[in-house]
Amino acid sequence: MIVLPFVLALMYILTSFIVKKNPRLIAGYEQLLNSANGEWKLKKAGNILFYNLIICAVPTIILGYLGYFLDWKILFISALILPLVIALIISVNRINKL
């Protein structure tokens, strides 16, 4: 239970590097490619997801361990879910503005 925030953050970081290396793993990448400047937009979308997932890993670790050591179950559980949801919402909004 104590290693769960660290393992989850590690998965976010590994996923971010995979998406940066191959942005075609992003759902809906065909729409980005079919638009004007498609390759540039796809690369930019990969960078957006890369940085947001890296940033998402930090609060997952901090809030996860804070919730664990303070014995606040709701903070621990929300630290595992909420940073990723917020990062994905922000990423989708930024990608839609491209």
PyMOL commands that set and color helices and strands:
alter all, ss='L'
color gray80, all
select helices_A, chain A and resi 4-21+23-25+29-34+38-69+73-96
alter helices_A, ss='H'
color red, helices_A
deselect
rebuild
show_as cartoon
